[in-house]
Amino acid sequence: MNTLSTCPQPFGQTRLWASNDQGRTWQQGPQEAIGDLAAHAGQPQQLWATTQDGLKLSKDGGRTFTPVTGAPALAAIDRPTEDLLVALTPDGHVMTSRQGTSWSKRGALPDGAQPTVLAAVTSSRLLAADTANTIYESTDGGRTWNVLYRAEGGAHTEH
């Protein structure tokens, strides 16, 4: 599958849709409480999903998902390279993993931020947003963070 889309459903469920023909036709996937998805072009059939039940992995392009044992609770996840997962826990800790089962802590968003979005531009450059509508950037893989934008005034500070 080369195109994915999610569609929110009632009661926090998300329907995953996939297309093999650049979006001309779509196949309906499983209904999961998906918070975030991570994929890499080098392994397009492998999808990682944060859910209310924990991290899940699909090896068939999103048709089915199985739980990943040993993973911490995650709010957001991305896959900047084929062999690296970068994620944020609900309390803002940055976690990394090579296979999804053994995780290492790298750092944390400042001031107890509760993340909503993570984009790993590269393995070093990370962007995140939180529930207070603040946008953060890390250029060292999540060890330290700068505030790029804060909703109540757009302050630029370093943390």
N, C-alpha and C positions, 0 to 999 in steps of 0.2 A: 504494500500500500504506500502510495506516495503523498497522500493528502489526508490530514486528520482534522476533525472539528469536534468540539464538544457543544452540547446543547443542554442548558439547565432544565431540569424537570422539577415538579413539585416535591416538597419535603427534602430538599437538599441533594437529591439524586441528580446525576449528570449522565446523559446519554452520549456515548462516543460514536461518532460516525467516521467512516473511512472511505476513501476513493482510490481506485487504481488507474483512473483515466483523467488525471488533472482536474477533477471536480465535476466532470460531466454527469456521472452517476455516483450514487452513494450507497453503502451497505451499513446497516445499523449494527452496532456492537453492543456489548453488555451495558447494563445500567449499573453504575457504581457511584458511590459518594466520593467523586474525585475532586481533590483540592487543586492539584497541579500535575502536569505531565512533563516528562523529560525524555528526549530521544536524541539520536545522533545520526547524521546522514550515512555514516559508515556501517551502521547496523540498524536499518530502518524498521525491521520487524521487531526490534526490542524496545519496549516502552516501559518506563518506570512511572508509577502513579502514587501520589500521596493520597491517602484515604482516611476516613474516620477509624477504620479498622487497622491502620498501619500501612507501611510501604508494600506495594504490590508490583509484580513484574509480569509483563506480557512478552512472550517470545514469538507470537503469531500476529503481530501488527495491531494488537488491541482487541482481537476477537475474544480472548480469555485472559484472565489475570489470576495469579497465584500469590499468596502472602510470602513476604520475604522475612524469614526468621532472623532475629538478632538486630534488626534495624530500630533506631530510636523513633519516637513520634516525630513526624516531619510536617511542617506547614508548607514549604515550597522546595522545589528540587529542579536542578538543571544538569546538563551533561555537556560540558564544554569540549571534551575529547572522548574518543571511543572508550578509553579505560578509566575515566574519572567522573564520579558523581559529586556534585556540590549541593548541599541542602541547608535549609534553615529550620531549626526547631521552633515550636510555637513561642518560646520565650527568647528567640533571637540568636541562639548559638549557631555558629557556622560549623557544619560537619562535612567531612569528605570520606569517600570510600572508593575502592577500586572494583569491588564485586557486589557491593550492596549489603554484605553481611557483617563486615568488620568496619567500624566507623571511628574516625579520629576528630577531635575537636580542634578547630583552628583559631577561633576567636568568637566575638559576639557583636551584634549591633549595639550601639551606645544606648545608655539610659533605659534599659529594659524594654526596648522597642519590640512590638509584636508584629512580625512580618506578614505580608500578604502576597508579595511577588518577589521572585529572584530571577535575574538574568545573568548567566555566566557568559560574558562576552568572550573571555578567554579563561584559562585556569587561574590567572592572576587578577584580571579585571572583572569585578562583580558589581552589579547594580541591584539594589533592593528597595522596596517601599514598605511602609508599615501602616497600621490602622489609624495613625494620626496624620496620614497623607504627607509623610516626610520621605524624601528620596535620598538614599545613601549610595556612596561609591567606595569600593575598596580596590586598591591597585596592588595589593600583596596577598591575594587569595583569601581575604576575609579576616586577616589578623588585626587590621585597623580599618577604620571607616571615616569618611568625610561626609558631612551633610551637604548635599547638592541643592536641596530645596526643602524648606519648611513652610507649610501652608499658611501659618500665621505671619508671614513676612519674608519668607525666602532667605533666611539667614544662612550664611556660608561659614561653617565652623569645622574644626578638625577634632577627631576623637581617636 
